C-alpha cells in the first residue's frame, strides 16, 4: 500500500494539468465535474490508506531508497495524522468544488478549467505538506501551497482590493517561507541531513557536547516562524483577515478550514520529530513560547472578532482565536493535549467551512456581507439561519459536536487558568456568530447605526461571485454546509471515531503512550457554559447595539490591522524576535 502514497499528491496535480490542457475544449459543467471527480478519488484513496496506516507507510518517491543510511530522495510518511490531514484536505477541497459547481462566476472565455485546476493544485500541495517526511520538501510543498493560494485569493483580478489582499498574503507568507528555508539551511549545516527524523537524531548527537546552542535556537525560531505565519498566530496573523475579505468563498472555506490548521499541524510535527530530543529545544521553553503566543492569539482574535461588522472578517478573526486555542493545547506536550487538538481541529474545519459557505450565499443573494446593512433582509433564508446558528453553537463547544469534544479533552489537558481562556475565547467568537444570526436572519433588535459600528470595514456593496444577484440559492450551496455541519457533529458523537483518532496521534507523536478520549461531566459542563455565555453575549449585543462598538482600549488593535504591508512585515520580525526570546532561557541554561 505504501506505493500508493505519492498518488495523493500526483493525482490532483495530474488532474489540474489535464484541466489546463483541455479545459478550453470542455463545457464548463464537464470541467468542474472532472475537478470534483479527481478531488473525490483522492479523498477516497486517503481514507483507504488511513485504514491501513499501522504501522506507518513510508515511500521513497521514484525508488530513490537510502543507501548505507544516506539518501537524496523524497520521502513521504503516511502515519495516522499525516493521512488524516490529507483526507481532510481532500474532503474539504471536494466540498469547495461542489459548492462552486456551475454557480461561480464564469472564468475568462476559453479557460473553463482554470478555477478547478488551481483548486486541485492547492489540494495536491497541501497533501504533500502533510505527508512530507523531510524538511526541504515540506518547504517545497509549503511554497507551492502558498503560491496557488495567492492566485486564488486574487482570482478576481479586476478588483483592486483583491489584488491588494493577494499581495499582502503573498509578501507576508513568502517572508515566512524564506525564514523557514533559512532555518532548514542552518539545520542542514549542523547535521548534514534533511529528513526530519535524521535531523532530530543529528541534533541529539550534539547533546553530549553541551546540548542546544545558538544555531539550533536560530534554526528553531526560523522554521517555526514560517509555520506560525501559515497558522495565522499573533503577531503573524495580519494577512488572514485581509485575504479572507477578498478571496472567493470556496477559497475561504479552504484557507480557514484546513490551510491554517496545517500550520498548527506543522508546529506539532516539526517539534515532535526534530526538536523534542536532548539536542533540541527544552520542553519547558516550548511550552512557555506556545502558551504565551497561544493565549495572546486567542485573546486578540476573540476581541477583534467581536467588533467586526464585515462577516468574512468576523469569521477570519474567529479562526485566529481558535488557532490560539490549538497552540495552547499543543504547548502542554501531553497525549491528552494532542488528542484534544486533533479532534478540535477536525470539528473546527467542518464548522468554519460551513459558516463561510453560508456567508457566500448571503453575498450572492444580496451583494453584501455587512452585518448592519443586512439587518433582517435574510428572513426567508431559513435553512441558512438554522445552519448559521448551529455553527455558532458548535464554535462555542456545545456537546456533542466534534469541536465540543476536542475542546473538552484539551481543557482537561491544560487545566487551571488556561481553561478560562478556552471558555471565554470560544464564547466570544460564537457569540459574534450568533449575533449575526439574530440580526441578519431573524431581524432581531434595532437596526445598528453606522455611528455604532466598530470599524470602517463594512462589507456593503460587495460584488457577488455570480453573474448577478441570485433570486434563488442553488441546492448545492445549501447541501454543502449542511453536510459539513453534520460531519462536525459526527466527529463528537459517532462511537468508535475519537478512539482511533487518539491512537493514531499518540502513536505518531507520543511514543505510543495512549490517552483515554471520551466525554466527561466536567467537559460537558464547560461546553454548556461556553454555549450559554455565547447566547447571552449575542442577546446583549442585539438588544444593546452599543456593545458592538469598540471601546477606546480596543481601538489600538484595529489600528494595527492597517493594511500596510510594511507594518505587517515589521510585526513578523517582532514575532520572530519574541519567539526567540521566549525560548532563549533553555539555550542559556544548556
SVG drawing of the C-alpha trace seen along z (x, -y; Angstrom):
<svg xmlns="http://www.w3.org/2000/svg" viewBox="-39 -58 70 60">
<polyline fill="none" stroke="black" stroke-width="0.4" points="0.0,0.0 2.9,-2.4 3.5,-2.6 0.2,-4.5 1.2,-7.3 2.6,-9.5 -0.7,-9.3 -2.2,-11.6 -0.1,-14.3 0.2,-13.2 -3.5,-12.6 -4.6,-16.2 -1.6,-17.7 -2.2,-15.5 -5.9,-16.4 -5.0,-20.0 -2.6,-19.6 -5.4,-17.8 -7.9,-20.6 -5.3,-23.3 -4.5,-21.3 -8.1,-20.5 -10.3,-22.8 -10.8,-25.3 -12.3,-22.5 -14.7,-21.3 -18.1,-22.6 -17.8,-24.2 -20.0,-21.6 -17.7,-18.8 -14.6,-20.6 -16.0,-21.2 -17.3,-17.6 -13.8,-16.4 -12.4,-18.5 -14.8,-17.0 -14.1,-13.5 -10.3,-14.0 -10.7,-15.5 -13.1,-12.9 -11.0,-10.0 -8.0,-11.4 -10.1,-11.7 -11.2,-8.0 -7.6,-6.9 -6.6,-8.8 -9.3,-7.1 -8.3,-3.7 -4.6,-4.3 -5.6,-5.6 -7.3,-2.4 -4.1,-0.6 -1.6,-3.0 -0.5,-0.9 2.5,-0.6 3.1,-3.9 3.5,-3.8 6.9,-5.1 7.6,-5.6 10.7,-7.0 9.4,-8.6 10.8,-7.3 12.6,-4.4 15.4,-6.6 15.9,-4.4 18.6,-5.2 22.0,-3.6 24.1,-2.8 21.8,-5.1 22.3,-8.1 19.6,-9.4 18.9,-12.1 15.3,-11.1 11.9,-12.5 10.3,-10.6 6.6,-10.5 5.4,-9.3 1.8,-8.0 1.1,-7.7 -2.3,-8.4 -2.1,-12.2 -0.5,-12.7 -3.1,-10.7 -5.8,-12.2 -4.8,-15.7 -4.5,-14.6 -8.0,-13.1 -9.4,-16.3 -7.7,-18.4 -9.2,-16.3 -12.7,-16.2 -12.8,-20.0 -11.5,-20.6 -14.3,-18.4 -16.8,-20.3 -15.5,-23.7 -15.6,-22.5 -19.1,-21.1 -20.2,-24.4 -18.9,-26.3 -20.2,-23.9 -21.9,-25.8 -22.6,-28.9 -19.2,-30.5 -18.7,-33.4 -17.6,-32.2 -13.8,-32.5 -12.4,-34.2 -13.7,-32.6 -11.7,-29.6 -10.5,-28.8 -13.3,-26.8 -11.0,-24.6 -8.8,-27.3 -10.5,-27.6 -10.9,-23.8 -7.3,-23.4 -6.0,-25.9 -8.0,-24.2 -6.6,-20.8 -3.0,-22.2 -3.8,-23.7 -5.1,-20.3 -2.0,-18.4 0.3,-20.9 -1.4,-20.6 -1.4,-16.8 2.3,-16.9 3.0,-19.2 1.0,-16.8 2.9,-13.7 6.4,-15.2 9.0,-13.3 11.8,-15.8 12.0,-19.5 13.1,-20.6 10.3,-19.0 7.9,-20.2 9.1,-23.7 8.6,-23.0 5.0,-21.9 4.6,-24.8 5.6,-27.3 3.5,-25.6 0.5,-25.8 1.2,-29.4 1.7,-30.4 -1.6,-28.8 -3.3,-30.4 -2.1,-33.9 -3.6,-33.3 -6.9,-32.0 -7.1,-35.0 -6.7,-37.4 -8.7,-35.4 -11.0,-38.4 -8.0,-40.3 -10.1,-43.2 -10.8,-44.3 -8.1,-46.4 -8.8,-45.2 -8.5,-41.6 -5.0,-42.3 -4.1,-44.2 -5.3,-41.3 -3.4,-38.8 -0.2,-40.8 -0.4,-41.2 -0.9,-37.4 1.9,-36.7 4.5,-39.0 3.9,-38.1 3.8,-34.3 6.8,-34.5 8.8,-36.1 7.7,-33.3 8.7,-30.8 12.2,-32.4 12.6,-32.3 11.7,-28.6 14.2,-27.9 17.0,-29.7 16.3,-27.7 16.4,-24.5 19.8,-25.5 21.1,-26.0 19.9,-22.6 21.4,-21.0 24.7,-22.8 24.7,-21.3 23.5,-17.7 24.1,-17.2 20.5,-15.8 17.1,-16.9 14.9,-14.0 13.1,-15.1 13.9,-12.0 17.6,-12.1 17.9,-15.8 16.4,-15.0 19.0,-12.3 21.8,-14.5 20.8,-17.3 20.6,-14.7 24.1,-13.5 25.4,-17.0 23.7,-17.0 26.8,-15.2 28.8,-18.3 26.7,-20.8 23.1,-20.5 21.4,-23.1 23.2,-26.2 22.5,-29.5 22.5,-27.8 19.8,-25.3 17.8,-28.1 18.1,-30.1 17.0,-27.1 14.1,-26.5 12.9,-30.1 13.2,-30.5 11.4,-27.2 8.6,-27.9 8.2,-31.5 7.3,-30.1 4.8,-27.7 3.2,-30.2 2.8,-32.6 0.8,-30.0 -1.2,-29.2 -2.0,-33.0 -0.8,-33.2 -0.4,-36.6 1.6,-38.7 1.9,-36.9 -1.8,-36.9 -2.5,-40.2 -2.6,-38.7 -5.5,-36.4 -8.4,-38.9 -7.3,-40.9 -7.1,-37.8 -10.5,-36.5 -12.2,-39.8 -11.4,-39.5 -11.0,-35.8 -13.8,-33.9 -16.0,-31.9 -14.8,-28.4 -11.2,-29.6 -12.1,-31.0 -13.5,-27.5 -10.0,-26.1 -8.0,-28.9 -9.8,-28.8 -11.0,-25.2 -7.6,-23.5 -4.7,-25.6 -4.4,-27.4 -4.8,-24.1 -1.9,-22.7 0.3,-25.4 -0.6,-24.1 -0.1,-20.6 3.4,-21.6 4.3,-23.0 3.3,-19.7 5.1,-17.6 8.3,-19.5 8.8,-20.0 8.0,-16.4 10.2,-14.9 13.1,-17.4 13.4,-19.4 11.9,-17.3 15.1,-15.4 18.0,-16.4 19.7,-18.3 16.6,-20.4 14.6,-22.9 13.7,-22.0 10.0,-21.2 9.6,-23.9 10.8,-26.6 8.5,-25.4 5.6,-25.3 6.4,-28.9 6.6,-30.1 3.5,-28.4 1.3,-29.2 2.3,-32.9 1.6,-33.1 -1.5,-31.0 -3.1,-33.0 -2.3,-36.2 -3.7,-34.9 -6.9,-33.6 -7.4,-36.9 -6.8,-39.3 -8.6,-37.1 -11.7,-37.0 -11.7,-40.7 -11.3,-41.6 -13.9,-39.0 -16.5,-40.6 -16.1,-44.1 -16.4,-43.2 -19.4,-44.0 -17.8,-42.6 -18.9,-38.9 -16.0,-37.4 -13.5,-39.3 -15.5,-38.3 -15.1,-34.6 -11.4,-35.2 -10.7,-36.6 -12.6,-33.6 -10.1,-31.4 -7.3,-33.4 -8.8,-32.9 -9.2,-29.2 -5.6,-28.9 -4.5,-30.3 -6.5,-27.6 -4.9,-24.9 -1.4,-26.2 -2.2,-26.2 -3.3,-22.6 -0.1,-21.6 2.0,-23.5 1.3,-21.2 3.1,-18.4 0.8,-15.6 -1.0,-12.8 -4.3,-14.3 -3.5,-17.7 -2.5,-16.3 -5.7,-14.2 -7.9,-17.1 -6.4,-19.4 -6.7,-16.8 -10.5,-16.4 -10.9,-20.1 -9.2,-20.7 -11.4,-18.2 -14.6,-19.7 -13.5,-23.3 -12.6,-22.6 -16.2,-21.5 -17.9,-24.2 -15.8,-27.1 -16.1,-25.9 -19.8,-25.7 -20.1,-29.2 -18.1,-30.6 -20.4,-28.7 -23.4,-30.3 -21.8,-33.7 -21.1,-33.2 -24.9,-32.6 -25.6,-36.0 -23.1,-37.6 -24.6,-36.2 -28.1,-36.8 -27.8,-40.4 -24.4,-41.7 -23.3,-42.4 -21.6,-40.8 -22.2,-43.7 -24.0,-42.7 -25.6,-46.2 -26.8,-46.5 -28.2,-43.0 -30.3,-43.5 -33.5,-41.5 -33.0,-41.0 -32.3,-37.3 -35.5,-36.2 -36.6,-34.0 -33.3,-32.0 -34.5,-29.8 -32.2,-26.9 -29.1,-29.2 -30.4,-30.8 -30.5,-27.3 -27.1,-26.4 -25.5,-29.7 -27.0,-29.3 -25.8,-25.7 -22.3,-26.7 -22.1,-29.4 -23.1,-26.9 -20.6,-24.4 -17.8,-27.1 -18.8,-27.5 -18.0,-23.9 -21.6,-22.8 -21.8,-19.0 -21.9,-16.7 -20.1,-18.5 -16.6,-17.5 -15.5,-21.0 -17.1,-20.3 -15.3,-17.0 -12.0,-18.4 -12.4,-21.4 -13.4,-19.3 -10.4,-17.0 -8.0,-19.9 -9.4,-21.8 -8.8,-18.7 -5.2,-18.5 -4.3,-22.2 -6.2,-22.6 -6.1,-25.6 -6.4,-29.2 -5.9,-28.2 -9.3,-26.5 -10.8,-30.0 -9.1,-31.1 -10.9,-28.3 -14.3,-29.1 -14.0,-32.9 -12.5,-32.8 -14.9,-30.2 -17.9,-32.0 -16.9,-35.4 -16.3,-34.1 -19.5,-32.0 -21.5,-35.0 -20.4,-37.1 -21.7,-34.4 -25.0,-34.1 -25.3,-37.9 -25.1,-37.9 -27.7,-35.1 -30.1,-37.1 -29.7,-40.4 -29.3,-39.2 -31.5,-36.1 -34.1,-37.0 -34.1,-40.8 -34.0,-41.0 -33.1,-44.2 -32.9,-47.7 -31.0,-48.3 -27.5,-49.3 -26.4,-52.8 -23.2,-53.5 -22.1,-55.6 -22.3,-52.4 -20.1,-50.4 -16.9,-49.1 -14.7,-49.6 -14.9,-51.2 -14.7,-47.9 -18.4,-47.4 -18.7,-44.8 -21.5,-46.7 -21.8,-46.9 -19.6,-43.8 -19.7,-42.2 -21.5,-38.9 -19.5,-35.8 -22.2,-35.0 -23.1,-36.9 -25.7,-38.7 -27.5,-38.6 -29.2,-35.2 -33.0,-35.2 -32.8,-31.5 -29.9,-29.8 -28.8,-26.6 -29.3,-23.4 -25.6,-22.6 -24.9,-25.8 -27.3,-24.6 -26.4,-21.0 -22.6,-21.5 -22.7,-23.5 -25.4,-21.1 -23.1,-18.1 -20.1,-19.8 -22.0,-20.6 -23.3,-17.0 -19.7,-15.8 -18.6,-18.1 -21.5,-16.7 -20.4,-13.1 -16.8,-13.7 -18.1,-14.2 -21.0,-11.7 -20.2,-8.7 -19.0,-5.8 -15.5,-4.5 -14.3,-7.6 -12.5,-9.5 -10.6,-6.5 -8.8,-5.6 -8.0,-9.3 -6.4,-9.5 -4.4,-6.3 -3.0,-7.3 -2.0,-10.7 -0.4,-9.2 1.5,-6.5 2.9,-9.2 3.7,-11.8 3.7,-10.4 5.9,-7.4 2.8,-5.1 1.5,-6.5 -2.2,-6.2 -4.7,-8.6 -8.4,-7.9 -10.6,-10.2 -14.3,-10.5 -16.9,-12.9 -16.6,-13.8 -19.1,-15.6 -16.6,-18.4 -16.1,-18.8 -19.9,-18.7 -20.4,-21.3 -17.8,-23.7 -19.2,-23.2 -22.7,-24.2 -21.2,-27.1 -19.5,-28.4 -22.6,-28.0 -24.7,-29.8 -22.2,-32.6 -22.3,-32.9 -26.1,-33.1 -26.0,-35.7 -23.4,-37.8 -25.4,-37.7 -28.6,-38.7 -26.9,-41.6 -25.4,-42.8 -28.8,-42.6 -30.7,-44.4 -27.9,-46.9 -26.1,-47.6 -23.6,-49.9 -22.0,-46.6 -20.6,-46.1 -19.0,-49.5 -15.3,-49.3 -14.3,-51.0 -11.2,-53.2 -9.0,-50.4 -9.7,-48.2 -9.1,-50.9 -5.3,-50.3 -5.9,-46.7 -7.8,-47.9 -5.0,-50.4 -2.5,-47.5 -4.6,-46.0 -3.5,-48.9 -3.5,-47.3 0.1,-48.4 2.4,-45.6 5.4,-47.3 3.6,-47.2 2.8,-43.5 6.5,-42.8 7.6,-44.7 5.3,-42.7 6.6,-39.5 10.1,-40.5 8.8,-41.4 7.1,-37.9 10.3,-36.1 12.2,-38.1 9.7,-37.3 9.7,-33.6 13.5,-33.6 13.4,-35.5 10.8,-33.0 12.9,-30.0 16.3,-31.5 16.5,-30.5 16.8,-26.9 19.8,-27.6 21.5,-29.8 20.9,-27.1 22.5,-24.5"/>
</svg>
